[in-house]
């Protein structure tokens, strides 16, 4: 949940605003910023999942 908060509100919306209004991409810029945030959130969650699986596998192998 924290990754979504940071990803959308601190990365996606500011980036979307920049693309939409500063670079004048319009609605496409806003959606592009949110899409970039979604990709970053996915990568962060995938990394967390990978670490958790690796730690669980090490714990299972140790018993």
N, CA, C and O atoms as a GROMACS GRO file, in nm:
protein
  252
    1UNK      N    1   0.082  -0.118   0.000
    1UNK     CA    2   0.000   0.000   0.000
    1UNK      C    3   0.087   0.126   0.000
    1UNK      O    4   0.055   0.225  -0.065
    2UNK      N    5   0.195   0.120   0.071
    2UNK     CA    6   0.287   0.234   0.072
    2UNK      C    7   0.349   0.255  -0.065
    2UNK      O    8   0.371   0.369  -0.108
    3UNK      N    9   0.376   0.145  -0.134
    3UNK     CA   10   0.433   0.159  -0.268
    3UNK      C   11   0.334   0.226  -0.363
    3UNK      O   12   0.374   0.302  -0.451
    4UNK      N   13   0.205   0.200  -0.346
    4UNK     CA   14   0.103   0.265  -0.429
    4UNK      C   15   0.094   0.413  -0.396
    4UNK      O   16   0.083   0.497  -0.485
    5UNK      N   17   0.099   0.445  -0.269
    5UNK     CA   18   0.092   0.585  -0.227
    5UNK      C   19   0.209   0.663  -0.286
    5UNK      O   20   0.191   0.770  -0.345
    6UNK      N   21   0.327   0.610  -0.270
    6UNK     CA   22   0.446   0.679  -0.321
    6UNK      C   23   0.446   0.678  -0.474
    6UNK      O   24   0.474   0.780  -0.537
    7UNK      N   25   0.413   0.564  -0.532
    7UNK     CA   26   0.418   0.553  -0.678
    7UNK      C   27   0.322   0.645  -0.749
    7UNK      O   28   0.361   0.715  -0.843
    8UNK      N   29   0.198   0.647  -0.706
    8UNK     CA   30   0.099   0.728  -0.775
    8UNK      C   31   0.106   0.875  -0.736
    8UNK      O   32   0.105   0.963  -0.823
    9UNK      N   33   0.112   0.903  -0.607
    9UNK     CA   34   0.101   1.042  -0.562
    9UNK      C   35   0.232   1.118  -0.570
    9UNK      O   36   0.231   1.240  -0.587
   10UNK      N   37   0.346   1.049  -0.558
   10UNK     CA   38   0.474   1.120  -0.558
   10UNK      C   39   0.551   1.103  -0.688
   10UNK      O   40   0.647   1.177  -0.712
   11UNK      N   41   0.511   1.009  -0.772
   11UNK     CA   42   0.579   0.990  -0.900
   11UNK      C   43   0.481   1.011  -1.015
   11UNK      O   44   0.504   1.095  -1.102
   12UNK      N   45   0.373   0.935  -1.015
   12UNK     CA   46   0.281   0.934  -1.129
   12UNK      C   47   0.211   1.066  -1.154
   12UNK      O   48   0.212   1.115  -1.267
   13UNK      N   49   0.150   1.122  -1.053
   13UNK     CA   50   0.077   1.247  -1.074
   13UNK      C   51   0.168   1.366  -1.105
   13UNK      O   52   0.137   1.443  -1.196
   14UNK      N   53   0.279   1.384  -1.033
   14UNK     CA   54   0.369   1.494  -1.073
   14UNK      C   55   0.426   1.476  -1.215
   14UNK      O   56   0.437   1.573  -1.290
   15UNK      N   57   0.461   1.353  -1.249
   15UNK     CA   58   0.511   1.328  -1.384
   15UNK      C   59   0.400   1.352  -1.486
   15UNK      O   60   0.424   1.412  -1.591
   16UNK      N   61   0.280   1.306  -1.457
   16UNK     CA   62   0.167   1.329  -1.546
   16UNK      C   63   0.137   1.477  -1.562
   16UNK      O   64   0.109   1.523  -1.673
   17UNK      N   65   0.143   1.552  -1.453
   17UNK     CA   66   0.123   1.696  -1.459
   17UNK      C   67   0.228   1.761  -1.549
   17UNK      O   68   0.196   1.844  -1.635
   18UNK      N   69   0.354   1.722  -1.528
   18UNK     CA   70   0.462   1.778  -1.608
   18UNK      C   71   0.442   1.750  -1.757
   18UNK      O   72   0.455   1.840  -1.840
   19UNK      N   73   0.410   1.625  -1.789
   19UNK     CA   74   0.390   1.589  -1.929
   19UNK      C   75   0.266   1.656  -1.988
   19UNK      O   76   0.266   1.697  -2.103
   20UNK      N   77   0.162   1.665  -1.908
   20UNK     CA   78   0.035   1.720  -1.955
   20UNK      C   79   0.042   1.870  -1.978
   20UNK      O   80   0.003   1.918  -2.084
   21UNK      N   81   0.090   1.943  -1.879
   21UNK     CA   82   0.083   2.089  -1.886
   21UNK      C   83   0.213   2.156  -1.929
   21UNK      O   84   0.211   2.254  -2.003
   22UNK      N   85   0.325   2.106  -1.883
   22UNK     CA   86   0.452   2.171  -1.917
   22UNK      C   87   0.496   2.136  -2.059
   22UNK      O   88   0.539   2.224  -2.135
   23UNK      N   89   0.486   2.007  -2.094
   23UNK     CA   90   0.525   1.966  -2.229
   23UNK      C   91   0.407   1.969  -2.327
   23UNK      O   92   0.424   1.943  -2.446
   24UNK      N   93   0.290   2.002  -2.275
   24UNK     CA   94   0.167   2.016  -2.355
   24UNK      C   95   0.130   1.889  -2.431
   24UNK      O   96   0.092   1.894  -2.548
   25UNK      N   97   0.140   1.774  -2.362
   25UNK     CA   98   0.099   1.648  -2.422
   25UNK      C   99  -0.050   1.624  -2.403
   25UNK      O  100  -0.107   1.536  -2.466
   26UNK      N  101  -0.112   1.701  -2.317
   26UNK     CA  102  -0.255   1.684  -2.291
   26UNK      C  103  -0.283   1.560  -2.207
   26UNK      O  104  -0.202   1.519  -2.124
   27UNK      N  105  -0.400   1.501  -2.233
   27UNK     CA  106  -0.442   1.384  -2.155
   27UNK      C  107  -0.347   1.266  -2.172
   27UNK      O  108  -0.331   1.185  -2.080
   28UNK      N  109  -0.284   1.257  -2.288
   28UNK     CA  110  -0.188   1.147  -2.310
   28UNK      C  111  -0.072   1.158  -2.212
   28UNK      O  112  -0.024   1.056  -2.162
   29UNK      N  113  -0.027   1.278  -2.183
   29UNK     CA  114   0.081   1.297  -2.087
   29UNK      C  115   0.041   1.256  -1.947
   29UNK      O  116   0.120   1.195  -1.874
   30UNK      N  117  -0.083   1.289  -1.909
   30UNK     CA  118  -0.131   1.248  -1.776
   30UNK      C  119  -0.137   1.097  -1.765
   30UNK      O  120  -0.093   1.040  -1.665
   31UNK      N  121  -0.190   1.031  -1.868
   31UNK     CA  122  -0.197   0.885  -1.867
   31UNK      C  123  -0.058   0.822  -1.874
   31UNK      O  124  -0.034   0.718  -1.812
   32UNK      N  125   0.032   0.883  -1.948
   32UNK     CA  126   0.168   0.830  -1.956
   32UNK      C  127   0.236   0.835  -1.820
   32UNK      O  128   0.306   0.740  -1.782
   33UNK      N  129   0.217   0.944  -1.746
   33UNK     CA  130   0.274   0.953  -1.612
   33UNK      C  131   0.219   0.847  -1.519
   33UNK      O  132   0.294   0.787  -1.441
   34UNK      N  133   0.089   0.822  -1.526
   34UNK     CA  134   0.030   0.718  -1.442
   34UNK      C  135   0.075   0.579  -1.484
   34UNK      O  136   0.091   0.490  -1.400
   35UNK      N  137   0.095   0.559  -1.614
   35UNK     CA  138   0.145   0.429  -1.661
   35UNK      C  139   0.288   0.403  -1.614
   35UNK      O  140   0.322   0.291  -1.577
   36UNK      N  141   0.370   0.506  -1.616
   36UNK     CA  142   0.507   0.493  -1.565
   36UNK      C  143   0.504   0.458  -1.417
   36UNK      O  144   0.580   0.373  -1.371
   37UNK      N  145   0.414   0.522  -1.342
   37UNK     CA  146   0.401   0.492  -1.199
   37UNK      C  147   0.358   0.348  -1.178
   37UNK      O  148   0.408   0.280  -1.089
   38UNK      N  149   0.265   0.300  -1.260
   38UNK     CA  150   0.218   0.162  -1.248
   38UNK      C  151   0.331   0.063  -1.274
   38UNK      O  152   0.343  -0.038  -1.204
   39UNK      N  153   0.414   0.091  -1.372
   39UNK     CA  154   0.528   0.005  -1.402
   39UNK      C  155   0.626   0.005  -1.286
   39UNK      O  156   0.676  -0.101  -1.247
   40UNK      N  157   0.655   0.121  -1.229
   40UNK     CA  158   0.748   0.129  -1.116
   40UNK      C  159   0.693   0.055  -0.994
   40UNK      O  160   0.767  -0.015  -0.924
   41UNK      N  161   0.564   0.069  -0.968
   41UNK     CA  162   0.502  -0.002  -0.856
   41UNK      C  163   0.514  -0.153  -0.878
   41UNK      O  164   0.545  -0.227  -0.785
   42UNK      N  165   0.489  -0.197  -1.000
   42UNK     CA  166   0.502  -0.340  -1.030
   42UNK      C  167   0.642  -0.392  -1.008
   42UNK      O  168   0.661  -0.501  -0.956
   43UNK      N  169   0.741  -0.313  -1.048
   43UNK     CA  170   0.880  -0.354  -1.028
   43UNK      C  171   0.916  -0.361  -0.880
   43UNK      O  172   0.986  -0.453  -0.836
   44UNK      N  173   0.869  -0.264  -0.802
   44UNK     CA  174   0.897  -0.264  -0.658
   44UNK      C  175   0.831  -0.385  -0.591
   44UNK      O  176   0.894  -0.452  -0.509
   45UNK      N  177   0.707  -0.412  -0.626
   45UNK     CA  178   0.638  -0.525  -0.565
   45UNK      C  179   0.697  -0.658  -0.610
   45UNK      O  180   0.703  -0.754  -0.532
   46UNK      N  181   0.742  -0.666  -0.734
   46UNK     CA  182   0.808  -0.787  -0.782
   46UNK      C  183   0.938  -0.811  -0.706
   46UNK      O  184   0.969  -0.924  -0.668
   47UNK      N  185   1.014  -0.704  -0.683
   47UNK     CA  186   1.137  -0.718  -0.605
   47UNK      C  187   1.111  -0.761  -0.462
   47UNK      O  188   1.183  -0.844  -0.408
   48UNK      N  189   1.007  -0.704  -0.400
   48UNK     CA  190   0.972  -0.744  -0.263
   48UNK      C  191   0.928  -0.890  -0.259
   48UNK      O  192   0.965  -0.964  -0.168
   49UNK      N  193   0.849  -0.931  -0.357
   49UNK     CA  194   0.805  -1.070  -0.363
   49UNK      C  195   0.923  -1.164  -0.383
   49UNK      O  196   0.930  -1.270  -0.320
   50UNK      N  197   1.016  -1.125  -0.469
   50UNK     CA  198   1.134  -1.209  -0.495
   50UNK      C  199   1.218  -1.225  -0.368
   50UNK      O  200   1.263  -1.335  -0.338
   51UNK      N  201   1.239  -1.116  -0.295
   51UNK     CA  202   1.315  -1.125  -0.169
   51UNK      C  203   1.243  -1.214  -0.068
   51UNK      O  204   1.307  -1.294   0.000
   52UNK      N  205   1.112  -1.201  -0.059
   52UNK     CA  206   1.036  -1.281   0.038
   52UNK      C  207   1.042  -1.429   0.002
   52UNK      O  208   1.058  -1.513   0.091
   53UNK      N  209   1.031  -1.463  -0.126
   53UNK     CA  210   1.038  -1.603  -0.169
   53UNK      C  211   1.176  -1.659  -0.143
   53UNK      O  212   1.190  -1.773  -0.097
   54UNK      N  213   1.279  -1.581  -0.172
   54UNK     CA  214   1.416  -1.627  -0.148
   54UNK      C  215   1.440  -1.651   0.000
   54UNK      O  216   1.503  -1.751   0.037
   55UNK      N  217   1.392  -1.562   0.086
   55UNK     CA  218   1.411  -1.579   0.230
   55UNK      C  219   1.333  -1.700   0.280
   55UNK      O  220   1.381  -1.773   0.367
   56UNK      N  221   1.215  -1.721   0.227
   56UNK     CA  222   1.135  -1.837   0.268
   56UNK      C  223   1.201  -1.968   0.222
   56UNK      O  224   1.197  -2.067   0.294
   57UNK      N  225   1.259  -1.967   0.104
   57UNK     CA  226   1.327  -2.087   0.053
   57UNK      C  227   1.451  -2.119   0.136
   57UNK      O  228   1.480  -2.236   0.163
   58UNK      N  229   1.524  -2.015   0.176
   58UNK     CA  230   1.641  -2.038   0.261
   58UNK      C  231   1.601  -2.094   0.396
   58UNK      O  232   1.668  -2.182   0.450
   59UNK      N  233   1.490  -2.042   0.451
   59UNK     CA  234   1.443  -2.090   0.582
   59UNK      C  235   1.396  -2.234   0.571
   59UNK      O  236   1.417  -2.313   0.663
   60UNK      N  237   1.331  -2.269   0.462
   60UNK     CA  238   1.283  -2.406   0.443
   60UNK      C  239   1.398  -2.502   0.420
   60UNK      O  240   1.393  -2.616   0.466
   61UNK      N  241   1.503  -2.459   0.350
   61UNK     CA  242   1.618  -2.544   0.326
   61UNK      C  243   1.700  -2.565   0.454
   61UNK      O  244   1.768  -2.666   0.468
   62UNK      N  245   1.692  -2.470   0.546
   62UNK     CA  246   1.770  -2.481   0.669
   62UNK      C  247   1.707  -2.574   0.771
   62UNK      O  248   1.775  -2.615   0.866
   63UNK      N  249   1.582  -2.609   0.754
   63UNK     CA  250   1.518  -2.700   0.852
   63UNK      C  251   1.519  -2.841   0.809
   63UNK      O  252   1.469  -2.928   0.880
   0.00000   0.00000   0.00000
